[in-house]
Structure formats: structure tokens, C-alpha cells
């Protein structure tokens, strides 16, 4: 146990020695190292943000959460990235059972293996998502880690065992959890480096109302009228929303809302 603790502490020290502008390099080092320790063949990191909360989130398939950034290790060849985008566009409107199960427990640090009972595996194996993203990619097992940074942003780590009959053990899950859980500050740096400003500044109550209206077909002046505000005041709230989500405008906010990871 002492030797393992020392190994984890040494990795943490390596991560914090990277400069702020080297967050992606640090994250890839983390993914590679942890993959080696638990026998993963592929890994990924995703930065996610909460678009809605309250009753509106409860009626959403992913409880108001959406992926904003995604990093693969090893990096996907360009052709595979293009194919992945096609698959996401084709099947993205129906989130997978694993994504729903992880999103349901947002706000808590969680670690799950594909085969540890956190979803109905038999039902999942009958879905198109499983066929396209597991069977066709020869993924035999997957380890999921959800790491809250604050109520509006989370990091996800995903580790795969491909082209093998091996599965992740409970010890693998415990080791991965111990490593990731001690790097909350680094998770914030990763989110910020990918333009996810919401990690540092949660939405106000008024901004949450603005987001809900921006996700409709209402024009900005109609949003202002519904909120009982001047157009200038509403425009200021909208500008803050875009800044906090790291998007350039309404079309990017809509794209974020409509995307599933």
C-alpha cells in the first residue's frame, strides 16, 4: 500500500510540474500512465457542462449535462475521428445507457466498470450504441470516472480494454479513482484550457432563465419582453452566458445542447 501511495504521489507531482499552457500534455501523460497501471489500451477525457438544472434538467435525457471537449489517448487518426463524428451525428440523439447512468449521479465522484452492475448490460448490448461503439471497436470492458469540479462542470475519464478478453478489476477501479480524485485543481485547469469558463463562474438564476429561452426559437427582443427587461440588459445576460459556456454565439450554444457524448 505504501509503495502504491508513493507511486500515486509521484504522478501527482509530475502533473503539477507542467505549465498552465501545457494542460493537454499533462492530461495525456496522466492518461498514458494510468492506462499502463490498469492495463487499458485506450483512454479519453471529456469536459462537461450543465446547460440546465431544476425541473428542466429532470426532463432531459442527460439531466441537463453536455460534453464540451474531448481528448483521446492515443490520439485518433483523422479517418477514425471523421467516422466517430459521423456515428455521433447518426446515433447521438439517443444517449447510451452508460451516459444516462453516469449523468444521473452528477455532483458525486463516481467510478464504474461496464460489468459491475451499474447498468443492465444485457439490455445495453442489444442497442445500436453498443454495437457501434463497443462491439465494432472491439471494446470488451470500459471504466468510467466522473469527477465534479463544481455544480456546473465535471470531468470524465474513460478507459478501455480492446481486442482482449480481459476486464477491469475492482482493484483497477480503486487505483484509478485514487489518482483522479486527488487532481480536482487540475480538472479545473483542463476545463479552462478548453474554453469551459463555466468551471469558474456558475450561472446566476437570471442567466439560467436566459439559457432556457435561448434554447427556444424566440428572438432576443422577445426574450427581453418575456423577462420584463430592456433589450440592453438582456443582451448583457446573454453575453455572460456565452462567455461562461465558452461559445461564440447562439448557434454554438444550440450545438452544445443538441450534442450527446
C-alpha positions as MATLAB code, in Angstrom:
seq = 'XXXXXXXXXXXXXXXXXXXXXXXXXXXXXXXXXXXXXXXXXXXXXXXXXXXXXXXXXXXXXXXXXXXXXXXXXXXXXXXXXXXXXXXXXXXXXXXXXXXXXXXXXXXXXXXXXXXXXXXXXXXXXXXXXXXXXXXXXXXXXXXXXXXXXXXXXXXXXXXXXXXXXXXXXXXXXXXXXXXXXXXXXXXXXXXXXXXXXXXXXXXXXXXXXXXXXXXXXXXXXXXXXXXXXXXXXXXXXXXXXXXXXXXXXXXXXXXXXXXXX';
ca = [
       0.000    0.000    0.000;
       2.836    2.420    0.839;
       4.533    1.685   -2.477;
       1.284    2.351   -4.350;
       0.702    5.601   -2.454;
       4.217    6.718   -3.327;
       3.566    5.918   -6.984;
       0.379    7.982   -6.970;
       2.044   10.906   -5.210;
       4.901   10.823   -7.705;
       2.415   11.015  -10.590;
       0.625   13.957   -8.960;
       3.965   15.732   -8.639;
       4.681   15.110  -12.322;
       1.315   16.533  -13.332;
       1.648   19.768  -11.347;
       5.092   20.437  -12.832;
       3.535   21.065  -16.247;
       2.967   24.725  -17.086;
      -0.552   26.136  -17.345;
      -0.283   26.212  -21.143;
       0.682   22.521  -21.150;
      -2.565   21.227  -19.623;
      -3.266   18.939  -22.590;
       0.239   17.465  -22.410;
      -0.183   16.881  -18.680;
      -3.542   15.234  -19.262;
      -2.130   12.900  -21.921;
       0.676   11.961  -19.541;
      -1.947   11.160  -16.907;
      -3.996    9.077  -19.368;
      -0.939    7.143  -20.600;
       0.430    6.465  -17.130;
      -2.851    5.377  -15.594;
      -3.634    3.240  -18.650;
      -0.360    1.407  -18.113;
      -1.117    0.809  -14.456;
      -4.582   -0.681  -15.039;
      -3.939   -2.370  -18.389;
      -6.117   -0.079  -20.533;
      -5.419    0.025  -24.256;
      -7.211    3.338  -24.914;
      -8.340    6.281  -22.813;
     -10.247    9.527  -23.149;
     -11.030   12.671  -21.161;
     -14.219   14.704  -21.545;
     -15.107   18.100  -20.125;
     -18.839   18.507  -19.488;
     -21.085   21.419  -18.522;
     -24.570   21.728  -17.094;
     -26.812   23.582  -19.527;
     -29.997   23.344  -17.449;
     -30.924   22.492  -13.883;
     -34.066   22.090  -11.812;
     -37.261   20.739  -13.442;
     -35.942   21.396  -16.958;
     -32.939   19.162  -16.279;
     -35.098   16.409  -14.805;
     -36.972   16.070  -18.092;
     -33.772   15.954  -20.162;
     -32.262   12.575  -21.176;
     -28.874   13.586  -19.729;
     -30.209   15.674  -16.823;
     -29.059   18.928  -18.415;
     -25.418   17.895  -18.991;
     -23.492   18.014  -22.286;
     -19.935   17.252  -23.371;
     -17.928   20.324  -24.387;
     -14.426   18.922  -25.002;
     -12.974   15.511  -25.776;
      -9.384   14.219  -25.819;
      -8.333   10.717  -26.917;
      -5.144    8.902  -25.909;
      -3.656    7.632  -28.071;
      -4.956   10.309  -30.453;
      -7.390    9.012  -33.046;
      -6.161    9.016  -36.660;
      -8.022   11.589  -38.739;
     -10.087    8.971  -40.560;
     -11.278    7.482  -37.253;
     -12.202   10.929  -35.948;
     -14.279   11.546  -39.067;
     -16.020    8.197  -38.635;
     -16.663    8.939  -34.949;
     -18.293   12.258  -35.859;
     -20.500   10.504  -38.396;
     -21.568    7.945  -35.791;
     -22.278   10.653  -33.220;
     -24.377   12.532  -35.757;
     -26.257    9.366  -36.685;
     -26.868    7.925  -33.228;
     -26.176   10.919  -30.986;
     -29.815   11.828  -30.476;
     -30.323    8.798  -28.243;
     -27.879    8.795  -25.314;
     -26.456    5.461  -24.250;
     -27.467    3.700  -21.038;
     -23.985    4.300  -19.631;
     -24.158    8.051  -20.324;
     -27.570    8.294  -18.675;
     -26.416    6.283  -15.653;
     -23.368    8.492  -15.145;
     -25.316   11.736  -15.659;
     -27.988   10.626  -13.188;
     -25.380   10.744  -10.412;
     -23.921   14.115  -11.365;
     -22.431   16.036   -8.485;
     -20.866   12.952   -6.906;
     -17.493   11.396   -7.541;
     -18.231    8.044   -9.151;
     -16.336    5.125  -10.620;
     -17.960    2.283  -12.521;
     -16.946   -0.634  -14.695;
     -19.082   -1.716  -17.613;
     -19.646   -5.078  -15.946;
     -20.124   -4.084  -12.299;
     -23.923   -3.840  -12.455;
     -24.411   -0.077  -12.712;
     -26.426   -0.640  -15.931;
     -28.431   -3.519  -17.382;
     -25.608   -4.910  -19.517;
     -27.788   -7.335  -21.455;
     -30.163   -4.522  -22.448;
     -27.230   -2.286  -23.387;
     -25.702   -4.988  -25.591;
     -28.887   -5.019  -27.661;
     -28.625   -1.290  -28.510;
     -27.151    0.358  -31.593;
     -24.778    2.367  -29.375;
     -23.226   -0.819  -28.024;
     -22.859   -2.328  -31.491;
     -21.222    0.787  -32.947;
     -19.101    1.965  -30.018;
     -18.209   -1.311  -28.294;
     -18.622   -4.378  -30.471;
     -17.382   -2.776  -33.691;
     -14.429   -1.194  -31.866;
     -13.723   -4.472  -30.033;
     -14.160   -2.877  -26.603;
     -14.501   -5.716  -24.102;
     -14.640   -3.583  -20.963;
     -14.764    0.095  -20.031;
     -14.015    2.002  -16.836;
     -15.847    5.297  -16.201;
     -14.853    8.039  -13.749;
     -16.980   11.127  -13.120;
     -15.238   13.955  -11.266;
     -17.274   17.032  -10.201;
     -15.358   20.309  -10.329;
     -18.279   22.445   -9.205;
     -22.078   22.263   -9.610;
     -21.829   23.411  -13.231;
     -18.845   21.457  -14.605;
     -17.419   17.935  -14.447;
     -14.536   15.949  -15.875;
     -14.907   12.407  -17.147;
     -12.212    9.790  -17.650;
     -12.855    6.686  -19.729;
     -10.519    3.697  -20.063;
     -10.988    0.805  -22.493;
      -9.752   -2.744  -22.846;
      -9.885   -3.558  -26.553;
      -9.101   -6.643  -28.617;
      -8.836   -8.738  -25.457;
     -10.982  -10.843  -23.158;
      -9.532   -9.048  -20.112;
     -11.750   -6.964  -17.829;
     -11.028   -4.269  -15.274;
     -10.830   -5.472  -11.690;
     -12.130   -3.787   -8.571;
      -8.512   -3.008   -7.695;
      -8.091   -1.280  -11.074;
     -11.128    0.870  -10.357;
      -9.888    1.773   -6.872;
      -6.447    2.740   -8.182;
      -7.868    4.906  -10.979;
     -10.245    6.579   -8.532;
      -7.443    7.360   -6.087;
      -5.378    9.009   -8.822;
      -8.148   11.111  -10.360;
      -9.811   12.143   -7.111;
      -6.658   13.862   -5.924;
      -6.476   16.125   -9.008;
      -9.549   18.357   -8.700;
      -7.468   21.505   -9.218;
      -6.011   20.001  -12.365;
      -9.525   19.224  -13.620;
     -10.337   22.924  -13.348;
      -7.229   23.785  -15.369;
      -8.229   21.309  -18.074;
     -11.747   22.736  -18.321;
     -10.459   26.299  -18.523;
      -7.830   25.359  -21.128;
     -10.655   24.092  -23.360;
     -12.646   27.280  -23.002;
     -15.127   25.931  -20.484;
     -15.292   29.120  -18.433;
     -18.345   27.889  -16.544;
     -15.930   25.897  -14.384;
     -15.040   29.088  -12.559;
     -18.301   31.032  -12.708;
     -21.676   29.272  -12.248;
     -24.814   30.713  -13.843;
     -26.946   33.137  -11.879;
     -30.678   32.490  -11.502;
     -31.405   35.033  -14.253;
     -28.797   33.516  -16.560;
     -30.415   30.092  -16.124;
     -33.727   31.604  -17.262;
     -31.957   33.202  -20.217;
     -30.430   29.866  -21.237;
     -33.832   28.170  -21.264;
     -35.189   30.901  -23.532;
     -32.129   30.865  -25.800;
     -32.839   27.180  -26.445;
     -36.183   28.152  -27.983;
     -36.916   29.957  -31.261;
     -37.559   33.272  -29.501;
     -35.708   36.331  -30.778;
     -33.562   38.320  -28.366;
     -36.122   41.139  -28.147;
     -38.839   38.555  -27.376;
     -36.671   37.095  -24.615;
     -36.257   40.584  -23.154;
     -40.018   41.143  -23.233;
     -40.720   37.812  -21.532;
     -38.190   38.624  -18.805;
     -39.549   42.158  -18.415;
     -36.140   43.688  -19.166;
     -34.690   46.197  -21.557;
     -33.015   44.726  -24.656;
     -29.641   46.028  -23.414;
     -29.990   44.269  -20.055;
     -30.976   41.006  -21.683;
     -28.131   41.288  -24.184;
     -25.703   41.623  -21.271;
     -27.049   38.441  -19.671;
     -26.790   36.603  -22.989;
     -23.210   37.751  -23.465;
     -22.332   36.453  -19.993;
     -23.965   33.097  -20.761;
     -21.903   32.705  -23.948;
     -18.719   33.619  -22.086;
     -19.372   31.169  -19.283;
     -20.058   28.293  -21.668;
     -17.112   29.182  -23.868;
     -19.247   29.586  -27.011;
     -19.267   32.333  -29.626;
     -22.995   32.680  -30.058;
     -26.442   31.134  -30.034;
     -25.672   28.636  -32.799;
     -22.773   27.185  -30.764;
     -24.918   27.054  -27.623;
     -27.605   25.184  -29.578;
     -24.988   22.802  -30.995;
     -23.739   22.125  -27.467;
     -27.281   21.484  -26.259;
     -28.091   19.107  -29.105;
     -24.881   17.094  -28.805;
     -24.627   13.844  -26.830;
     -21.357   12.214  -25.651;
];
